[in-house]
Amino acid sequence: MSRPAAARINLAALRHNYRLARTRHGGRALAVIKANAYGHGAVACARALAGEADAFAVAIVEEALELREAGITQPILVLEGAFGPDDLIHASTHDLWMVVHQAEQIDMLAAHHAARPLTVWLKMDSGMRRAGLMPADYAAAHARLSAMPQVGQIVLMTHFARADEPDAAATAEQIAVFDRATAGLPGARSLCNSGGVLGWPAAYRDWARPGILLYGADPMPSDDHGLTPVMTLESAIMNVRNLAPGEALGYGGRFVAEVPTRVGLVAMGYADGYPRIAPTGTPVAVDGQLTRVIGRVSMDMMTVDLTDLPGAHIGSPVELWGHTVSVNTVAQAAGTIAYELLCNLKRVRREYIDTAPA
């Protein structure tokens, strides 16, 4: 019998979330499956979406090559673009779309001997101040790329810094900056990440780029956008014991029982990707009933409160996050975001199912 820690990944839920994003935004949608599909398994997720995704997006060329080797034939956009000439050779060989976000990448393209023109997504820094050409330089860069035989289609893009804050003025300002700087330029447009798809209809253009929403982790969890969790991180109770009042539990003795406390030991720890800093009180579900983490999460195990769950026993299933416990809730308790929790998943086996969401 194997250790019960597992990530159960519902590929039908993934397709549901993609369809929701594509329908809501209109036009076409890249399925962003960088960072091993945010911890869900890039190849499995790409294969699940291959029948309907317009294209995929990854961070780096190596991620794109993994998908090509797995038989994925849809267009794949490389969001960080080329780091050197070898990346452009791979792009030409494997028909990859490349983001260009700085002048050095334009120079690299100019020196590239392409067998066929590359599709380029030209990125503008409309206000995030992280990557992208400045608005004042954008039209000239577009003109230079348009004149290159190495370049075919050019898609105009930007990235939002605060799209998950629906009341912030920053996104409206970024949309206005982008529209002014691209006025009159030919080419499809792409503005919306997940937050943009869910909260900013004014930014809807030709291409959406849903990422975290594909996996059912809503970037604006205060609203119900109809997303379905794709991953359920689960394990089981492996031991049960009792604490008397005044007894301390686990490393550092951070939890001290105030009343007689029944403790369940769970086969899950920070080596699996559960956050070490999740405090006492973080929600967890045992036998489908909510309870709490108690004590410090250790490398391979953690402890939960079974005091009010007299039926829980060795072998009882434990949900760390999924349908009963939102990954956003766990992230908030740990002082982080769902993106990090999902991407940090490791060691636990992934089990794929394909069951239509209820």
C-alpha positions as CSV (number, residue, x, y, z in Angstrom):
1,M,0.0,0.0,0.0
2,S,1.4,3.4,-1.0
3,R,1.6,6.6,1.1
4,P,-1.9,8.2,0.8
5,A,-0.6,11.7,-0.1
6,A,-1.8,12.6,-3.6
7,A,-3.0,15.4,-5.8
8,R,-6.2,14.4,-7.6
9,I,-6.5,16.5,-10.8
10,N,-9.8,16.6,-12.6
11,L,-9.1,17.3,-16.3
12,A,-12.8,17.9,-17.0
13,A,-12.7,20.8,-14.5
14,L,-9.7,22.2,-16.4
15,R,-11.7,22.2,-19.6
16,H,-14.7,23.7,-17.9
17,N,-12.6,26.6,-16.7
18,Y,-11.0,27.1,-20.1
19,R,-14.4,27.2,-21.8
20,L,-15.7,29.7,-19.2
21,A,-12.7,32.0,-19.8
22,R,-12.9,31.8,-23.5
23,T,-16.7,32.4,-23.6
24,R,-16.5,35.2,-21.1
25,H,-13.7,37.0,-22.9
26,G,-14.7,36.2,-26.5
27,G,-12.1,35.8,-29.3
28,R,-9.3,33.3,-28.8
29,A,-7.6,32.2,-25.6
30,L,-4.1,31.0,-24.8
31,A,-4.1,28.3,-22.1
32,V,-1.2,29.3,-19.8
33,I,0.5,26.1,-18.6
34,K,3.9,27.4,-17.5
35,A,5.6,26.1,-14.4
36,N,4.3,22.6,-15.0
37,A,0.8,23.9,-15.4
38,Y,1.0,25.6,-12.1
39,G,1.9,22.3,-10.4
40,H,-0.8,20.3,-12.2
41,G,1.4,18.6,-14.9
42,A,1.9,20.4,-18.1
43,V,1.8,17.5,-20.5
44,A,-1.4,16.0,-19.0
45,C,-3.1,19.4,-19.0
46,A,-2.1,20.2,-22.5
47,R,-3.3,16.9,-23.8
48,A,-6.6,17.4,-21.9
49,L,-7.0,20.8,-23.7
50,A,-5.6,19.9,-27.0
51,G,-9.0,19.4,-28.6
52,E,-10.2,22.9,-27.9
53,A,-7.4,25.3,-26.8
54,D,-6.5,27.9,-29.4
55,A,-2.9,27.9,-28.3
56,F,-0.8,27.4,-25.2
57,A,1.7,29.6,-23.3
58,V,4.7,28.7,-21.3
59,A,7.5,30.7,-19.7
60,I,10.6,29.4,-21.4
61,V,11.6,27.4,-24.5
62,E,12.4,24.3,-22.5
63,E,8.8,24.1,-21.4
64,A,7.7,24.4,-25.0
65,L,10.0,21.7,-26.1
66,E,8.6,19.3,-23.5
67,L,5.1,19.8,-25.0
68,R,6.3,19.4,-28.6
69,E,8.0,16.1,-27.6
70,A,4.7,15.0,-26.0
71,G,3.0,15.5,-29.3
72,I,1.3,18.8,-28.7
73,T,0.8,20.5,-32.1
74,Q,-1.0,23.7,-31.2
75,P,0.8,27.1,-31.3
76,I,2.9,27.6,-28.1
77,L,3.8,31.1,-27.0
78,V,7.1,31.6,-25.0
79,L,6.3,34.4,-22.6
80,E,9.9,35.3,-21.6
81,G,11.0,35.2,-25.2
82,A,14.5,34.3,-26.3
83,F,17.5,34.4,-24.0
84,G,20.0,33.6,-26.8
85,P,20.2,32.6,-30.5
86,D,19.6,28.9,-29.6
87,D,16.1,29.8,-28.4
88,L,15.3,31.3,-31.8
89,I,16.6,28.3,-33.6
90,H,14.3,26.1,-31.4
91,A,11.5,28.6,-32.2
92,S,12.0,28.2,-35.9
93,T,12.4,24.4,-35.8
94,H,9.4,23.8,-33.5
95,D,7.1,26.6,-34.7
96,L,7.0,28.5,-31.4
97,W,5.6,32.0,-31.0
98,M,8.0,34.3,-29.2
99,V,7.3,37.3,-26.9
100,V,9.7,40.3,-27.6
101,H,9.8,42.6,-24.6
102,Q,13.2,44.4,-25.0
103,A,15.4,45.9,-27.6
104,E,18.1,43.2,-27.2
105,Q,15.6,40.6,-28.4
106,I,14.8,42.6,-31.5
107,D,18.5,42.8,-32.3
108,M,18.7,39.0,-31.7
109,L,15.9,38.5,-34.2
110,A,17.6,40.7,-36.8
111,A,20.7,38.5,-36.6
112,H,18.6,35.3,-36.8
113,H,18.5,33.3,-40.1
114,A,15.0,31.9,-40.1
115,A,13.7,29.2,-42.4
116,R,10.3,30.7,-42.1
117,P,8.9,33.9,-40.5
118,L,8.3,33.8,-36.7
119,T,5.1,35.0,-35.0
120,V,6.1,37.6,-32.5
121,W,4.1,39.0,-29.6
122,L,5.4,42.5,-28.9
123,K,5.0,43.4,-25.3
124,M,4.5,46.9,-24.0
125,D,5.2,48.1,-20.5
126,S,1.9,50.0,-20.0
127,G,2.5,50.5,-16.3
128,M,3.7,47.3,-14.6
129,R,7.3,48.4,-14.8
130,R,8.7,44.9,-15.0
131,A,9.2,44.0,-18.7
132,G,8.1,45.4,-22.0
133,L,8.9,48.2,-24.3
134,M,8.0,51.7,-23.1
135,P,5.0,53.2,-24.9
136,A,7.1,55.9,-26.5
137,D,9.3,53.3,-28.1
138,Y,6.6,50.8,-29.1
139,A,5.6,52.0,-32.6
140,A,9.2,52.2,-33.7
141,A,9.8,48.7,-32.5
142,H,6.7,47.5,-34.3
143,A,7.9,49.2,-37.5
144,R,11.4,47.6,-37.2
145,L,9.9,44.1,-36.6
146,S,7.4,44.6,-39.5
147,A,10.3,45.2,-41.9
148,M,12.2,42.1,-40.9
149,P,11.9,39.0,-43.2
150,Q,12.4,36.9,-40.0
151,V,9.1,38.2,-38.6
152,G,5.6,37.2,-39.8
153,Q,2.6,38.1,-37.7
154,I,2.9,40.6,-34.8
155,V,0.5,40.4,-31.9
156,L,0.4,43.5,-29.6
157,M,0.3,42.7,-25.9
158,T,0.7,44.1,-22.4
159,H,0.3,42.7,-18.9
160,F,-1.7,44.0,-16.0
161,A,-0.2,44.6,-12.6
162,R,-3.4,44.9,-10.6
163,A,-6.2,43.3,-12.6
164,D,-7.3,41.3,-9.5
165,E,-8.2,44.6,-7.8
166,P,-11.5,45.5,-9.5
167,D,-11.6,48.9,-7.8
168,A,-8.1,50.0,-8.6
169,A,-7.6,52.7,-11.2
170,A,-4.3,51.2,-12.3
171,T,-5.8,48.8,-14.8
172,A,-8.0,51.4,-16.5
173,E,-4.9,53.5,-16.8
174,Q,-2.9,50.7,-18.4
175,I,-5.7,50.0,-20.9
176,A,-5.7,53.7,-21.9
177,V,-1.9,53.8,-22.2
178,F,-1.9,50.7,-24.4
179,D,-4.7,51.9,-26.6
180,R,-3.0,55.3,-27.2
181,A,0.4,53.8,-28.0
182,T,-1.0,51.2,-30.4
183,A,-3.6,53.4,-32.2
184,G,-3.3,52.7,-35.9
185,L,-0.9,49.8,-35.6
186,P,-2.0,46.6,-37.3
187,G,-2.2,43.3,-35.5
188,A,-4.3,41.4,-33.0
189,R,-4.3,42.6,-29.4
190,S,-3.9,40.7,-26.1
191,L,-4.4,42.4,-22.7
192,C,-6.2,40.1,-20.3
193,N,-4.6,37.7,-17.8
194,S,-7.0,35.8,-15.5
195,G,-7.9,38.9,-13.5
196,G,-8.5,40.8,-16.7
197,V,-10.8,38.1,-18.1
198,L,-12.9,38.0,-14.9
199,G,-13.0,41.7,-14.0
200,W,-12.2,44.0,-16.9
201,P,-14.5,43.7,-19.9
202,A,-13.0,47.0,-21.2
203,A,-9.8,45.1,-21.8
204,Y,-11.3,42.4,-23.9
205,R,-9.6,42.2,-27.3
206,D,-8.5,39.4,-29.7
207,W,-6.6,37.1,-27.3
208,A,-7.0,36.2,-23.6
209,R,-4.3,34.7,-21.6
210,P,-6.0,32.8,-18.7
211,G,-3.6,31.2,-16.2
212,I,-4.5,30.7,-12.6
213,L,-8.2,30.7,-13.3
214,L,-7.8,27.6,-15.5
215,Y,-7.0,25.7,-12.3
216,G,-10.0,26.9,-10.4
217,A,-8.2,29.3,-8.1
218,D,-10.0,32.6,-8.5
219,P,-7.7,35.6,-8.4
220,M,-10.7,37.6,-7.0
221,P,-12.1,35.1,-4.5
222,S,-14.6,37.5,-3.1
223,D,-16.7,37.0,-6.2
224,D,-18.2,33.8,-7.5
225,H,-17.1,33.4,-11.1
226,G,-18.2,29.8,-11.6
227,L,-14.7,28.3,-11.5
228,T,-14.2,24.7,-10.4
229,P,-11.1,23.6,-8.5
230,V,-9.0,21.3,-10.6
231,M,-6.7,19.9,-7.9
232,T,-7.7,18.2,-4.6
233,L,-4.7,17.8,-2.4
234,E,-5.5,14.9,-0.1
235,S,-4.0,12.4,2.3
236,A,-5.2,10.3,5.3
237,I,-5.0,10.0,9.0
238,M,-2.0,7.7,9.8
239,N,-2.2,7.8,13.7
240,V,-4.5,9.1,16.4
241,R,-3.5,10.1,20.0
242,N,-4.8,12.2,22.8
243,L,-3.4,15.3,24.5
244,A,-4.2,16.2,28.1
245,P,-4.6,19.9,29.0
246,G,-1.2,21.5,29.3
247,E,0.6,19.1,26.9
248,A,2.5,20.6,24.0
249,L,2.4,19.2,20.4
250,G,5.2,19.0,17.8
251,Y,8.3,21.0,17.0
252,G,8.7,24.0,19.2
253,G,5.7,23.1,21.3
254,R,3.7,25.8,19.5
255,F,0.4,24.2,20.3
256,V,-0.5,23.6,23.9
257,A,-3.8,21.8,24.6
258,E,-6.2,23.9,26.7
259,V,-8.7,21.0,26.9
260,P,-8.5,17.3,26.3
261,T,-7.6,17.2,22.6
262,R,-7.8,14.3,20.1
263,V,-5.0,14.7,17.5
264,G,-4.8,13.2,14.0
265,L,-1.4,12.7,12.4
266,V,-1.6,13.3,8.6
267,A,0.8,12.0,5.9
268,M,1.6,15.4,4.5
269,G,4.3,18.0,5.1
270,Y,6.2,20.9,3.6
271,A,8.3,18.4,1.6
272,D,5.1,17.7,-0.3
273,G,4.3,21.4,-0.8
274,Y,2.0,22.1,2.0
275,P,3.2,25.4,3.5
276,R,5.3,25.1,6.7
277,I,4.0,28.5,7.9
278,A,0.4,27.5,7.9
279,P,-0.7,28.4,11.5
280,T,-2.9,26.6,13.9
281,G,-6.4,27.2,12.8
282,T,-5.8,26.8,9.1
283,P,-8.9,24.9,7.7
284,V,-8.6,21.2,6.7
285,A,-11.3,18.6,6.1
286,V,-11.4,15.1,7.6
287,D,-14.1,12.8,6.3
288,G,-15.6,15.8,4.5
289,Q,-16.0,17.8,7.8
290,L,-14.1,21.0,8.5
291,T,-11.6,21.1,11.3
292,R,-8.2,22.8,11.8
293,V,-4.5,22.3,11.6
294,I,-2.8,22.3,15.0
295,G,0.9,22.6,15.8
296,R,3.7,23.2,13.4
297,V,3.7,21.6,10.0
298,S,6.8,19.4,9.7
299,M,8.6,18.0,6.7
300,D,6.6,14.8,6.2
301,M,3.7,15.0,8.6
302,M,1.2,17.5,10.1
303,T,-1.3,17.3,12.9
304,V,-5.0,18.2,12.9
305,D,-7.7,18.5,15.5
306,L,-10.1,15.6,15.7
307,T,-11.7,16.5,19.1
308,D,-15.1,17.2,17.5
309,L,-14.8,14.4,15.0
310,P,-15.3,11.2,17.1
311,G,-15.8,9.1,14.0
312,A,-12.4,10.0,12.5
313,H,-9.9,7.2,12.6
314,I,-6.7,5.9,11.0
315,G,-7.4,5.9,7.3
316,S,-9.9,8.7,7.3
317,P,-9.4,10.8,4.2
318,V,-8.0,14.3,4.6
319,E,-8.5,17.2,2.2
320,L,-5.8,19.9,2.4
321,W,-7.4,21.9,-0.3
322,G,-9.9,21.3,-3.1
323,H,-13.7,21.6,-3.1
324,T,-14.3,21.7,0.7
325,V,-11.2,23.8,1.6
326,S,-10.3,26.5,-0.9
327,V,-6.7,26.8,-1.8
328,N,-7.2,30.5,-1.5
329,T,-8.2,30.1,2.1
330,V,-5.1,28.0,2.9
331,A,-2.9,30.6,1.1
332,Q,-4.4,33.5,3.0
333,A,-3.8,31.7,6.3
334,A,-0.2,31.1,5.3
335,G,0.3,34.7,4.2
336,T,0.9,33.8,0.5
337,I,-1.1,33.2,-2.7
338,A,-2.7,30.2,-4.4
339,Y,-0.2,30.4,-7.2
340,E,2.7,29.7,-4.9
341,L,1.0,26.8,-3.1
342,L,0.1,25.1,-6.4
343,C,3.5,25.6,-8.0
344,N,5.3,24.3,-4.9
345,L,3.6,20.9,-5.1
346,K,6.2,18.1,-5.1
347,R,6.8,14.5,-4.1
348,V,3.1,13.7,-3.9
349,R,1.8,11.6,-6.8
350,R,-0.6,13.1,-9.3
351,E,-3.7,11.1,-10.1
352,Y,-5.7,12.2,-13.1
353,I,-9.5,11.8,-13.4
354,D,-11.9,13.1,-16.0
355,T,-15.2,13.6,-14.3
356,A,-17.6,16.4,-15.3
357,P,-18.0,19.0,-12.5
358,A,-21.2,18.7,-10.5
